Amino acid sequence: MRAAHRQLHLDWSLLARSAQSPEGLAALMDGQVREDSGAATKSRPLLQQGLIAGSTTPAPASTTSWPRPGGRAGARLVIVLDEDYPANLRMIGNLPPLLFYRGELDPCDARSIAVVGTRQASEDGLRRAARMARELVEHDVVIASGLAKGVDAAAHQATLTAGGRTFAVMATGIAAPIHPAENRPLAKAILASGGALVSQFWPTSPPAKYTFPRRNVVTSGTTLGSVVIEVSSTPGAKMQARLAAEHGKLVFLIRSLADAQPWAKKMVDEDRAILVTQSSDITERLARAADIQRAGQQRQQLALAGL
């Protein structure tokens, strides 16, 4: 099935949703999908073709030898059936069935916030991102971002400087060269600090136009919410806010952004986002990591029970 997905572009989220119950997993292995949706209708013949093709391909000697590109990079694999699959990510409908990662996943990642914004950040934007990350770290919040230049890099670096935990959701495969190249030292520092790099893409995948919005889905999904610091003409940070709202996550928009961007003001006015004037506007709304982890485990147990 892994080979089938790579070759035939099966819907990631459909596989992940279906595989979480014994009946759904059995159906997938038989080339069927129990879900009644457009994605299921489109994917069913592709799944069947992939299973036929896979039956003629020798299986690897062991699963540990399977993604050799990732293995050479020191990457590991977590799938949606594993207990250590990120608890927050399990809560969204368009979750990926697997993640490659380097470094360490930690249950405390459940109490995380994505600090995101434009690559073309102003000096004020960089300062605001760094200050927000530092203040959240003081309240035991894990900082997530996308390892891009600008706001992302400022948030990651400030977290490391403050002695906090951060993980980066990548728009490339875990074994591909770090993008952008200027953030390679930052990626090494994240790993050295005990943090993690995670990716839903095949280990050697380079950056592509489609990988960035998919990265945003996972950045939103793995966190309790997203705080948007600053945006530009590119849609990435605005997309992150929209995705977080669609996922039922908390959306935080700082006042300077809401004052400058009509879409941001509209989200606040419609109660789809929370206006942030200080970090306590965020921390007062966050649950404990243990409670989030427990909710994720309960959701997995219900799925496995077929409920």
C-alpha positions in Angstrom: 0.0 0.0 0.0 2.9 2.4 0.7 4.2 1.8 -2.8 0.7 2.2 -4.2 0.3 5.6 -2.6 3.6 6.8 -4.0 2.8 5.6 -7.5 -0.9 6.3 -7.8 -1.4 9.4 -5.6 -4.0 7.9 -3.3 -5.7 10.3 -1.0 -3.5 10.5 2.1 -6.3 11.5 4.5 -8.7 8.8 3.3 -6.1 6.2 4.0 -5.4 7.6 7.5 -9.1 7.9 8.4 -9.9 4.4 7.1 -7.0 2.7 8.8 -7.9 3.7 12.3 -10.6 1.0 12.7 -10.0 -2.7 12.3 -12.9 -2.9 9.7 -11.5 0.0 7.8 -8.0 -1.4 7.7 -9.3 -4.8 6.6 -11.3 -3.2 3.8 -8.2 -1.2 2.6 -6.2 -4.4 2.4 -8.9 -5.9 0.3 -9.0 -3.0 -2.1 -12.1 -1.4 -0.6 -13.0 1.8 1.2 -15.9 1.9 3.7 -16.1 5.7 3.6 -18.9 7.2 1.5 -17.3 10.2 -0.1 -16.0 11.7 -3.3 -12.4 10.9 -2.2 -13.4 7.3 -1.6 -15.0 6.9 -5.0 -11.9 8.4 -6.8 -9.4 6.4 -4.8 -11.0 3.0 -4.8 -9.9 1.9 -8.3 -6.4 3.4 -7.6 -6.2 1.4 -4.4 -7.1 -1.8 -6.2 -4.6 -1.2 -9.0 -1.9 -0.5 -6.4 -2.6 -3.7 -4.5 -2.4 -5.7 -7.8 0.9 -4.0 -8.7 2.2 -4.5 -5.1 1.4 -8.2 -5.2 4.0 -8.6 -8.0 6.7 -6.7 -6.2 8.9 -8.6 -3.7 8.4 -7.2 -0.2 11.4 -5.9 1.7 13.1 -8.3 4.2 11.8 -6.2 7.1 10.0 -3.0 7.7 13.1 -1.4 9.3 14.8 -1.6 5.9 11.8 -0.2 4.0 12.4 3.6 3.5 16.2 3.3 3.0 16.5 7.0 2.0 15.0 8.0 5.4 17.0 5.4 7.2 20.3 6.8 5.9 19.3 10.2 7.2 18.6 8.8 10.7 14.8 9.2 10.2 12.1 7.2 11.8 8.5 6.5 10.9 5.3 6.9 12.9 2.0 5.8 11.5 -1.6 6.7 12.5 -2.0 3.3 14.3 0.9 4.1 16.7 0.3 5.4 20.1 3.0 8.1 19.6 1.4 9.5 16.5 0.9 13.2 17.4 -2.3 13.5 19.6 -3.4 16.9 18.0 -2.9 15.6 14.5 -5.2 12.7 15.1 -8.0 15.2 15.7 -8.3 16.6 12.2 -10.0 15.1 9.2 -7.2 15.6 6.6 -4.5 13.9 8.7 -1.6 12.1 7.0 -1.4 8.4 7.6 2.3 8.6 8.4 5.1 11.0 9.4 8.8 10.7 9.0 10.8 12.4 11.7 14.3 13.0 13.0 15.0 13.8 16.6 12.5 13.0 19.2 8.7 13.2 19.4 7.5 14.0 22.9 4.1 13.8 24.6 4.6 17.5 25.7 4.3 18.4 22.0 0.5 18.1 22.5 0.7 21.5 24.3 2.1 23.4 21.3 1.4 26.5 19.3 2.5 27.3 15.8 4.1 30.7 15.4 4.0 31.5 11.8 4.3 34.4 9.4 5.8 35.8 6.2 9.2 34.9 4.9 9.7 38.6 4.0 9.3 39.7 7.6 10.0 43.2 8.8 12.3 43.9 11.7 9.2 44.5 13.8 7.8 41.2 12.7 10.9 39.3 13.6 11.0 41.0 17.0 7.4 40.2 17.6 7.9 36.5 16.6 10.9 36.2 18.9 9.1 37.8 21.8 6.0 35.7 21.4 8.0 32.5 21.3 10.0 33.4 24.4 6.9 34.3 26.4 5.1 31.1 25.4 8.2 29.1 26.4 7.9 30.6 29.8 4.5 29.0 30.1 5.7 25.5 29.0 4.4 25.8 25.5 6.2 23.9 22.7 6.8 26.1 19.6 6.1 24.7 16.2 6.9 26.4 12.9 7.8 25.6 9.3 11.6 26.2 9.2 11.2 28.9 6.6 13.2 32.1 6.7 11.6 35.1 8.3 9.0 34.6 11.1 9.5 30.9 11.2 13.2 31.0 11.7 12.9 33.8 14.3 10.4 31.7 16.3 12.5 28.6 16.2 15.7 30.5 17.2 14.1 32.4 20.0 12.7 29.2 21.4 16.2 27.6 21.4 17.8 30.6 23.0 15.1 30.6 25.7 15.8 26.9 26.4 12.4 25.8 25.1 11.3 22.9 22.9 10.6 23.4 19.2 9.8 21.2 16.3 9.8 22.0 12.6 7.3 20.8 10.0 9.1 20.5 6.7 8.0 21.1 3.2 10.6 18.6 1.9 11.3 15.0 2.6 13.2 14.3 5.8 16.3 13.1 3.9 16.3 16.0 1.3 18.6 19.0 1.7 17.2 21.5 4.2 15.2 24.2 2.5 16.1 27.0 2.6 19.8 26.2 2.8 20.5 29.1 5.1 18.5 27.3 7.8 20.6 24.2 7.8 22.4 25.3 11.0 19.1 26.1 12.6 17.8 22.6 11.8 20.9 21.0 13.4 20.4 23.2 16.4 16.8 22.0 16.8 17.9 18.4 16.7 20.8 19.0 19.1 18.3 20.6 21.6 16.2 17.5 21.6 13.6 18.9 19.3 12.3 17.3 16.0 12.0 17.7 12.3 8.9 16.1 10.9 7.6 15.5 7.3 4.7 13.8 5.7 6.6 13.5 2.4 8.7 10.7 0.9 12.2 11.1 2.5 14.0 12.3 -0.7 11.2 14.7 -1.9 12.4 18.1 -2.9 10.3 21.3 -2.2 7.5 21.8 -4.7 4.6 24.1 -5.1 2.2 21.5 -3.6 4.3 20.7 -0.6 4.0 24.0 1.1 0.2 24.1 1.6 0.3 20.4 2.7 3.0 21.4 5.2 0.7 24.0 6.5 -2.0 21.4 7.1 0.3 19.4 9.4 1.7 22.5 11.1 -1.9 23.4 12.0 -2.9 19.8 12.8 0.0 19.0 15.2 -0.7 22.1 17.4 -3.5 23.4 19.6 -3.6 26.6 17.5 -1.6 29.1 15.4 -0.6 32.6 16.1 0.0 34.6 12.9 2.6 37.4 13.4 2.9 39.1 10.0 1.8 38.4 6.4 2.9 39.5 3.0 1.5 39.1 -0.5 2.2 35.4 -0.4 -0.7 33.3 1.0 1.1 31.0 3.4 0.4 32.6 6.8 -3.2 33.6 5.8 -3.7 30.0 4.7 -2.4 28.8 8.0 -5.0 30.9 9.8 -7.8 29.5 7.6 -6.7 25.9 8.0 -6.5 26.3 11.8 -10.0 27.6 11.8 -11.2 24.7 9.6 -9.5 22.2 11.9 -11.3 23.7 14.9 -8.0 24.9 16.3 -7.4 28.2 18.1 -6.5 31.1 15.7 -4.6 33.9 17.3 -4.0 37.2 15.4 -1.8 39.9 16.9 -3.3 43.4 17.0 -0.9 44.9 14.4 -2.0 42.3 11.9 -5.7 42.7 12.6 -5.3 46.5 12.2 -3.5 46.1 8.9 -5.3 43.2 7.2 -9.1 43.3 6.4 -9.3 39.5 6.4 -7.7 39.3 9.8 -10.1 41.9 11.2 -13.0 40.0 9.7 -11.9 36.7 11.4 -11.7 38.5 14.8 -15.1 40.2 14.2 -16.7 36.9 13.3 -15.2 35.2 16.4 -13.2 32.8 14.2 -10.0 34.3 15.7 -8.8 35.7 18.9 -7.1 39.1 19.1 -3.8 39.0 20.9 -2.3 41.9 22.7 -0.2 39.8 25.1 0.9 36.2 25.4 -1.6 35.5 28.2 -4.3 35.9 25.6 -3.0 32.6 24.3 -1.8 30.7 27.4 -5.0 31.2 29.3 -6.8 29.2 26.6 -4.4 26.2 26.5 -5.1 22.8 28.0 -2.5 20.7 29.7 -0.4 18.3 27.5 -1.5 15.3 29.5 -5.2 16.1 28.9 -4.7 16.5 25.2 -2.7 13.3 25.0 -5.5 11.5 26.9 -8.1 12.8 24.4 -6.1 11.6 21.5 -5.7 8.2 23.0 -9.5 8.0 23.6 -10.1 8.9 20.0 -7.8 6.2 18.8 -9.5 3.6 21.1 -12.9 4.6 19.8 -11.7 4.2 16.2 -10.1 0.8 17.0 -13.4 -0.3 18.6 -15.2 0.7 15.4 -17.3 3.4 17.1 
